[in-house]
Amino acid sequence: MTDAQIDDAFPITSRNRVRRLHDRGRYDRAAVFAILDAGLLCHVAYVLDGQPYCTPTIHWREDDVLYWHGSSASRMLRHLRTGTPACLTVSHLDGLVLARSGFNHSANYRSAMCFGTARIIDDPEEKARALLGVVNRFYPGRAGTLRPISAQETKATMVIGMRIEEASAKARAKGVGDDEEDYDHPVWAGVIPVRTVIGAEEPCPRLLPGVSRPESLSAYRAGARLDEALAETQRLYEREPEHQGMVAKP
């Protein structure tokens, strides 16, 4: 890392230190945030009453605070009211790496692992702003065009926040790494790139006359990569204050 990256990096501890293939690890915020912001789906792990849980959910980031939501009826999530250690991960599969031996097969990927204390956002004003933020982060400015969220919908939704205390990024982005003596083995080897690509839109058949897709959704154009579109909407979310939801301090 450069001196600037070290100055703006998460502390390296026994929790977040990359132990295997440590040369692939990064701890600077820019590397971690880039992976988080290019994803829509995360997995959050907790241990509650001695039982481990790992939950897939949508996440969003504001500065170094991560948010996700769930049902207020969830008995598991209610354990978070007093704060619970949590680990949130995001990963991207970028390529299948086929080598000349089974041992050297691999994958190109980007991943981020974040640690902190997950807490329920109870303050009504903060929660309301968060519920706007989860829409505006992915669809810039859209929350202001929608039917307002009802009191019952707000009550039924639980918002969880976690300030990132420690984090690490890990990535592989290279070709085949065979043993030198295997390069004469007569079998195909190489990288098969993997991308999630946005398809053509499918408008609701009950759209009112004259209602068209807004320009604010231009990041989600057919043929665009989803990770690049999500990174683009995150940049707009951070740049335009009117598109933001909340920046709480869990």
Secondary structure in CASP SS format (residue, H / E / C, confidence):
PFRMAT SS
TARGET T0000
AUTHOR 0000-0000-0000
METHOD secondary structure of the structure
MODEL  1
M C 1.00
T C 1.00
D H 1.00
A H 1.00
Q H 1.00
I H 1.00
D H 1.00
D C 1.00
A E 1.00
F C 1.00
P C 1.00
I C 1.00
T C 1.00
S C 1.00
R C 1.00
N C 1.00
R C 1.00
V C 1.00
R C 1.00
R C 1.00
L C 1.00
H H 1.00
D H 1.00
R H 1.00
G E 1.00
R E 1.00
Y C 1.00
D E 1.00
R H 1.00
A H 1.00
A H 1.00
V H 1.00
F H 1.00
A H 1.00
I H 1.00
L H 1.00
D H 1.00
A C 1.00
G C 1.00
L C 1.00
L E 1.00
C E 1.00
H E 1.00
V E 1.00
A E 1.00
Y E 1.00
V E 1.00
L E 1.00
D C 1.00
G C 1.00
Q E 1.00
P E 1.00
Y E 1.00
C E 1.00
T E 1.00
P E 1.00
T E 1.00
I E 1.00
H E 1.00
W E 1.00
R E 1.00
E E 1.00
D C 1.00
D C 1.00
V E 1.00
L E 1.00
Y E 1.00
W E 1.00
H E 1.00
G E 1.00
S E 1.00
S C 1.00
A C 1.00
S C 1.00
R H 1.00
M H 1.00
L H 1.00
R H 1.00
H H 1.00
L H 1.00
R H 1.00
T H 1.00
G C 1.00
T E 1.00
P E 1.00
A E 1.00
C E 1.00
L E 1.00
T E 1.00
V E 1.00
S E 1.00
H E 1.00
L E 1.00
D E 1.00
G E 1.00
L E 1.00
V E 1.00
L E 1.00
A C 1.00
R C 1.00
S C 1.00
G H 1.00
F H 1.00
N H 1.00
H C 1.00
S E 1.00
A E 1.00
N E 1.00
Y E 1.00
R E 1.00
S E 1.00
A E 1.00
M E 1.00
C E 1.00
F E 1.00
G E 1.00
T E 1.00
A E 1.00
R E 1.00
I E 1.00
I C 1.00
D C 1.00
D C 1.00
P H 1.00
E H 1.00
E H 1.00
K H 1.00
A H 1.00
R H 1.00
A H 1.00
L H 1.00
L H 1.00
G H 1.00
V H 1.00
V H 1.00
N H 1.00
R H 1.00
F H 1.00
Y C 1.00
P C 1.00
G C 1.00
R C 1.00
A H 1.00
G H 1.00
T H 1.00
L C 1.00
R C 1.00
P C 1.00
I C 1.00
S C 1.00
A H 1.00
Q H 1.00
E H 1.00
T H 1.00
K H 1.00
A H 1.00
T E 1.00
M E 1.00
V E 1.00
I E 1.00
G E 1.00
M E 1.00
R E 1.00
I C 1.00
E C 1.00
E E 1.00
A E 1.00
S E 1.00
A E 1.00
K E 1.00
A E 1.00
R E 1.00
A C 1.00
K C 1.00
G C 1.00
V C 1.00
G C 1.00
D C 1.00
D C 1.00
E H 1.00
E H 1.00
D H 1.00
Y C 1.00
D C 1.00
H C 1.00
P C 1.00
V C 1.00
W C 1.00
A C 1.00
G E 1.00
V E 1.00
I E 1.00
P E 1.00
V C 1.00
R C 1.00
T C 1.00
V E 1.00
I C 1.00
G C 1.00
A C 1.00
E C 1.00
E C 1.00
P C 1.00
C C 1.00
P C 1.00
R C 1.00
L C 1.00
L C 1.00
P C 1.00
G C 1.00
V C 1.00
S C 1.00
R C 1.00
P C 1.00
E H 1.00
S H 1.00
L H 1.00
S H 1.00
A H 1.00
Y H 1.00
R C 1.00
A C 1.00
G C 1.00
A C 1.00
R E 1.00
L H 1.00
D H 1.00
E H 1.00
A H 1.00
L H 1.00
A H 1.00
E H 1.00
T H 1.00
Q H 1.00
R H 1.00
L H 1.00
Y H 1.00
E H 1.00
R H 1.00
E C 1.00
P H 1.00
E H 1.00
H H 1.00
Q C 1.00
G C 1.00
M C 1.00
V C 1.00
A C 1.00
K C 1.00
P C 1.00
END
